[in-house]
């Protein structure tokens, strides 16, 4: 495929955001973060209360990008085989045949992931990290692209199993949708159920275009001064003055890839500090822990403390 011209790329990304924004109204920043997460080849964790549009966002994103979509409702009795797949004995051939599970798709919605016990949650670990799954001793590659959007209910709700740190670290970003403002809610109430409109959304891209966009984002220029700023943010997270546990080198790589994707969405060919600041709370917040403060608050405090070069 011939690479997209800069003007065409910018226009395509704008139309993608506009179309999704017509379904999930009043949340342009969250939508942009979700799209940046996908373009950075990561996975997205959405933590919020039921009914604020988490599932609608996942379906609108998949439909707009022309990607196959599957949804798994996580429950307390869900088994790993319900996600990965199972071998079934084929009487005609007298041998076992693997029946792929819903994980074999491009966009997988793991709905209410913390309703399932840790053993079932771990069924996603290999797929999210290695883009492959192993069943009955055989390793099978997952589609490319492969993007997990997991929704999580607040931990204080009944029947929730907290995600282990190893699972949380697999998510590039964690975001919240929250309640819409008065104007967006009025638009929702007067416009009918937008979930019914998702299936009618035209596909503005496909897997080939998405791979080209990802490749372009990964190649955006990063100046040494920007790397100095990133390292200063990482060092501040580790000095013990704000968070008990700082950001890992892998988190630094995630921050860089997400900043590149954000810069592309902004129409730039190089990453600037504004891009890093825009994605920092969403990438770092769920990786920071401390006493008496949320990860989001700690991430924002780190940004205020470290000087911009």
GINORPE-V7826 format. One record per residue. N is the residue number from 0. RES is the residue in one small letter. PSI is psi in radians with two decimals (999 if undefined). OMEGA is omega in whole degrees, 0 to 359 (999 if undefined). Layout:
n=N res=RES psi=PSI omega=OMEGA
n=N res=RES psi=PSI omega=OMEGA
//
This chain:
n=0 res=x psi=2.38 omega=177
n=1 res=x psi=2.30 omega=181
n=2 res=x psi=2.53 omega=179
n=3 res=x psi=2.44 omega=173
n=4 res=x psi=2.60 omega=182
n=5 res=x psi=-0.76 omega=182
n=6 res=x psi=-0.70 omega=178
n=7 res=x psi=-0.68 omega=179
n=8 res=x psi=-0.80 omega=180
n=9 res=x psi=-0.73 omega=180
n=10 res=x psi=-0.72 omega=179
n=11 res=x psi=-0.81 omega=180
n=12 res=x psi=-0.62 omega=178
n=13 res=x psi=-0.77 omega=181
n=14 res=x psi=-0.62 omega=177
n=15 res=x psi=-0.82 omega=181
n=16 res=x psi=-0.66 omega=180
n=17 res=x psi=-0.72 omega=182
n=18 res=x psi=-0.77 omega=178
n=19 res=x psi=-0.65 omega=179
n=20 res=x psi=-0.35 omega=175
n=21 res=x psi=-0.27 omega=178
n=22 res=x psi=-0.88 omega=177
n=23 res=x psi=1.64 omega=190
n=24 res=x psi=2.62 omega=173
n=25 res=x psi=0.17 omega=182
n=26 res=x psi=0.93 omega=185
n=27 res=x psi=-0.65 omega=182
n=28 res=x psi=-0.75 omega=179
n=29 res=x psi=-0.70 omega=178
n=30 res=x psi=-0.71 omega=180
n=31 res=x psi=-0.67 omega=176
n=32 res=x psi=-0.75 omega=179
n=33 res=x psi=-0.74 omega=179
n=34 res=x psi=-0.70 omega=177
n=35 res=x psi=-0.67 omega=178
n=36 res=x psi=-0.77 omega=179
n=37 res=x psi=-0.75 omega=180
n=38 res=x psi=-0.40 omega=178
n=39 res=x psi=0.10 omega=177
n=40 res=x psi=0.63 omega=179
n=41 res=x psi=-2.91 omega=177
n=42 res=x psi=2.68 omega=190
n=43 res=x psi=2.32 omega=174
n=44 res=x psi=2.15 omega=178
n=45 res=x psi=2.05 omega=181
n=46 res=x psi=2.05 omega=180
n=47 res=x psi=3.06 omega=180
n=48 res=x psi=2.74 omega=178
n=49 res=x psi=2.55 omega=172
n=50 res=x psi=0.15 omega=182
n=51 res=x psi=0.04 omega=173
n=52 res=x psi=0.31 omega=182
n=53 res=x psi=-0.84 omega=180
n=54 res=x psi=-0.68 omega=179
n=55 res=x psi=-0.70 omega=177
n=56 res=x psi=-0.79 omega=181
n=57 res=x psi=-0.78 omega=181
n=58 res=x psi=-0.70 omega=180
n=59 res=x psi=-0.67 omega=179
n=60 res=x psi=-0.79 omega=180
n=61 res=x psi=-0.77 omega=181
n=62 res=x psi=-0.74 omega=182
n=63 res=x psi=-0.62 omega=181
n=64 res=x psi=0.03 omega=177
n=65 res=x psi=0.66 omega=184
n=66 res=x psi=2.49 omega=174
n=67 res=x psi=2.48 omega=188
n=68 res=x psi=2.36 omega=173
n=69 res=x psi=2.62 omega=180
n=70 res=x psi=2.38 omega=175
n=71 res=x psi=2.14 omega=175
n=72 res=x psi=1.95 omega=181
n=73 res=x psi=2.26 omega=179
n=74 res=x psi=3.01 omega=184
n=75 res=x psi=-0.38 omega=181
n=76 res=x psi=0.17 omega=179
n=77 res=x psi=2.39 omega=181
n=78 res=x psi=2.71 omega=176
n=79 res=x psi=-0.64 omega=180
n=80 res=x psi=-0.43 omega=177
n=81 res=x psi=-0.30 omega=179
n=82 res=x psi=-0.85 omega=185
n=83 res=x psi=-0.75 omega=185
n=84 res=x psi=3.09 omega=185
n=85 res=x psi=2.64 omega=176
n=86 res=x psi=2.23 omega=181
n=87 res=x psi=2.39 omega=181
n=88 res=x psi=2.13 omega=179
n=89 res=x psi=1.89 omega=184
n=90 res=x psi=-0.48 omega=181
n=91 res=x psi=-0.61 omega=180
n=92 res=x psi=-0.08 omega=181
n=93 res=x psi=0.75 omega=176
n=94 res=x psi=2.89 omega=181
n=95 res=x psi=2.47 omega=179
n=96 res=x psi=2.29 omega=182
n=97 res=x psi=2.20 omega=176
n=98 res=x psi=1.85 omega=185
n=99 res=x psi=2.51 omega=176
n=100 res=x psi=-3.09 omega=184
n=101 res=x psi=-0.22 omega=179
n=102 res=x psi=-0.33 omega=180
n=103 res=x psi=1.28 omega=178
n=104 res=x psi=3.04 omega=180
n=105 res=x psi=-0.68 omega=177
n=106 res=x psi=2.02 omega=180
n=107 res=x psi=2.12 omega=175
n=108 res=x psi=1.93 omega=175
n=109 res=x psi=1.60 omega=190
n=110 res=x psi=2.22 omega=181
n=111 res=x psi=0.98 omega=187
n=112 res=x psi=-0.51 omega=181
n=113 res=x psi=0.21 omega=170
n=114 res=x psi=-0.27 omega=181
n=115 res=x psi=2.66 omega=179
n=116 res=x psi=2.85 omega=184
n=117 res=x psi=-0.63 omega=181
n=118 res=x psi=-0.69 omega=179
n=119 res=x psi=-0.68 omega=176
n=120 res=x psi=-0.67 omega=183
n=121 res=x psi=-0.26 omega=178
n=122 res=x psi=-0.37 omega=180
n=123 res=x psi=-0.27 omega=189
n=124 res=x psi=-0.92 omega=183
n=125 res=x psi=-0.74 omega=181
n=126 res=x psi=-0.72 omega=181
n=127 res=x psi=-0.60 omega=183
n=128 res=x psi=-0.79 omega=187
n=129 res=x psi=-0.13 omega=183
n=130 res=x psi=0.64 omega=178
n=131 res=x psi=2.80 omega=176
n=132 res=x psi=2.66 omega=179
n=133 res=x psi=2.21 omega=179
n=134 res=x psi=2.29 omega=181
n=135 res=x psi=0.63 omega=177
n=136 res=x psi=0.03 omega=181
n=137 res=x psi=2.33 omega=180
n=138 res=x psi=2.31 omega=182
n=139 res=x psi=2.32 omega=181
n=140 res=x psi=2.54 omega=176
n=141 res=x psi=2.81 omega=180
n=142 res=x psi=2.72 omega=174
n=143 res=x psi=2.02 omega=9
n=144 res=x psi=2.78 omega=174
n=145 res=x psi=2.05 omega=188
n=146 res=x psi=2.11 omega=178
n=147 res=x psi=2.20 omega=170
n=148 res=x psi=1.95 omega=180
n=149 res=x psi=2.34 omega=174
n=150 res=x psi=2.53 omega=184
n=151 res=x psi=2.28 omega=175
n=152 res=x psi=2.69 omega=178
n=153 res=x psi=2.49 omega=186
n=154 res=x psi=-0.42 omega=183
n=155 res=x psi=-0.17 omega=179
n=156 res=x psi=2.64 omega=183
n=157 res=x psi=2.52 omega=175
n=158 res=x psi=0.32 omega=181
n=159 res=x psi=2.34 omega=175
n=160 res=x psi=2.02 omega=181
n=161 res=x psi=2.41 omega=178
n=162 res=x psi=2.34 omega=176
n=163 res=x psi=2.77 omega=183
n=164 res=x psi=-0.65 omega=180
n=165 res=x psi=-0.57 omega=179
n=166 res=x psi=-0.76 omega=181
n=167 res=x psi=-0.65 omega=183
n=168 res=x psi=-0.31 omega=178
n=169 res=x psi=-0.29 omega=181
n=170 res=x psi=2.19 omega=178
n=171 res=x psi=-0.74 omega=183
n=172 res=x psi=2.69 omega=167
n=173 res=x psi=2.25 omega=181
n=174 res=x psi=2.91 omega=174
n=175 res=x psi=2.50 omega=177
n=176 res=x psi=-0.84 omega=180
n=177 res=x psi=3.05 omega=178
n=178 res=x psi=2.56 omega=177
n=179 res=x psi=2.73 omega=174
n=180 res=x psi=3.07 omega=186
n=181 res=x psi=-0.70 omega=182
n=182 res=x psi=-0.76 omega=180
n=183 res=x psi=-0.67 omega=180
n=184 res=x psi=-0.66 omega=177
n=185 res=x psi=-0.68 omega=178
n=186 res=x psi=-0.69 omega=177
n=187 res=x psi=-0.78 omega=183
n=188 res=x psi=-0.60 omega=182
n=189 res=x psi=-0.28 omega=184
n=190 res=x psi=0.02 omega=180
n=191 res=x psi=-3.14 omega=183
n=192 res=x psi=1.97 omega=183
n=193 res=x psi=-0.27 omega=178
n=194 res=x psi=-0.54 omega=180
n=195 res=x psi=-0.32 omega=182
n=196 res=x psi=-0.19 omega=185
n=197 res=x psi=-0.76 omega=183
n=198 res=x psi=-0.34 omega=180
n=199 res=x psi=0.01 omega=180
n=200 res=x psi=2.30 omega=176
n=201 res=x psi=2.51 omega=177
n=202 res=x psi=2.10 omega=181
n=203 res=x psi=-0.13 omega=180
n=204 res=x psi=-3.08 omega=175
n=205 res=x psi=-3.04 omega=184
n=206 res=x psi=-0.61 omega=180
n=207 res=x psi=-0.81 omega=179
n=208 res=x psi=-0.71 omega=181
n=209 res=x psi=-0.71 omega=177
n=210 res=x psi=-0.65 omega=179
n=211 res=x psi=-0.71 omega=179
n=212 res=x psi=-0.73 omega=179
n=213 res=x psi=-0.75 omega=179
n=214 res=x psi=-0.69 omega=178
n=215 res=x psi=-0.76 omega=180
n=216 res=x psi=-0.73 omega=182
n=217 res=x psi=-0.37 omega=182
n=218 res=x psi=0.08 omega=180
n=219 res=x psi=2.52 omega=185
n=220 res=x psi=2.39 omega=175
n=221 res=x psi=2.05 omega=182
n=222 res=x psi=2.69 omega=177
n=223 res=x psi=-0.62 omega=179
n=224 res=x psi=-0.60 omega=178
n=225 res=x psi=-0.68 omega=176
n=226 res=x psi=-0.64 omega=176
n=227 res=x psi=-0.75 omega=180
n=228 res=x psi=-0.75 omega=178
n=229 res=x psi=-0.78 omega=180
n=230 res=x psi=-0.59 omega=177
n=231 res=x psi=-0.68 omega=177
n=232 res=x psi=-0.76 omega=179
n=233 res=x psi=-0.76 omega=181
n=234 res=x psi=-0.70 omega=179
n=235 res=x psi=-0.63 omega=180
n=236 res=x psi=-0.34 omega=186
n=237 res=x psi=-0.10 omega=187
n=238 res=x psi=-0.01 omega=175
n=239 res=x psi=-0.06 omega=182
n=240 res=x psi=-0.37 omega=182
n=241 res=x psi=-0.85 omega=183
n=242 res=x psi=2.61 omega=177
n=243 res=x psi=-0.68 omega=180
n=244 res=x psi=2.17 omega=184
n=245 res=x psi=-3.07 omega=182
n=246 res=x psi=2.45 omega=182
n=247 res=x psi=2.91 omega=174
n=248 res=x psi=-0.60 omega=177
n=249 res=x psi=-0.68 omega=176
n=250 res=x psi=-0.63 omega=176
n=251 res=x psi=-0.72 omega=177
n=252 res=x psi=-0.69 omega=177
n=253 res=x psi=-0.75 omega=179
n=254 res=x psi=-0.71 omega=182
n=255 res=x psi=-0.77 omega=180
n=256 res=x psi=-0.68 omega=178
n=257 res=x psi=-0.67 omega=178
n=258 res=x psi=-0.66 omega=177
n=259 res=x psi=-0.77 omega=179
n=260 res=x psi=-0.69 omega=179
n=261 res=x psi=-0.71 omega=178
n=262 res=x psi=-0.70 omega=178
n=263 res=x psi=-0.72 omega=177
n=264 res=x psi=-0.48 omega=177
n=265 res=x psi=-0.08 omega=179
n=266 res=x psi=0.32 omega=180
n=267 res=x psi=2.72 omega=179
n=268 res=x psi=0.12 omega=175
n=269 res=x psi=2.74 omega=182
n=270 res=x psi=2.35 omega=178
n=271 res=x psi=2.88 omega=181
n=272 res=x psi=-0.59 omega=179
n=273 res=x psi=-0.64 omega=180
n=274 res=x psi=-0.75 omega=180
n=275 res=x psi=-0.70 omega=179
n=276 res=x psi=-0.61 omega=183
n=277 res=x psi=-0.63 omega=185
n=278 res=x psi=-0.15 omega=188
n=279 res=x psi=-0.87 omega=181
n=280 res=x psi=-0.67 omega=182
n=281 res=x psi=-0.56 omega=181
n=282 res=x psi=-0.65 omega=186
n=283 res=x psi=-0.44 omega=189
n=284 res=x psi=-0.78 omega=183
n=285 res=x psi=0.04 omega=177
n=286 res=x psi=-0.07 omega=181
n=287 res=x psi=2.48 omega=177
n=288 res=x psi=2.62 omega=180
n=289 res=x psi=-3.10 omega=181
n=290 res=x psi=2.18 omega=172
n=291 res=x psi=0.25 omega=179
n=292 res=x psi=2.57 omega=176
n=293 res=x psi=2.79 omega=177
n=294 res=x psi=-0.63 omega=178
n=295 res=x psi=-0.78 omega=180
n=296 res=x psi=-0.68 omega=179
n=297 res=x psi=-0.70 omega=178
n=298 res=x psi=-0.75 omega=179
n=299 res=x psi=-0.58 omega=178
n=300 res=x psi=-0.67 omega=177
n=301 res=x psi=-0.74 omega=179
n=302 res=x psi=-0.66 omega=180
n=303 res=x psi=-0.47 omega=186
n=304 res=x psi=-0.67 omega=185
n=305 res=x psi=2.23 omega=181
n=306 res=x psi=2.51 omega=177
n=307 res=x psi=2.29 omega=180
n=308 res=x psi=999 omega=999
//
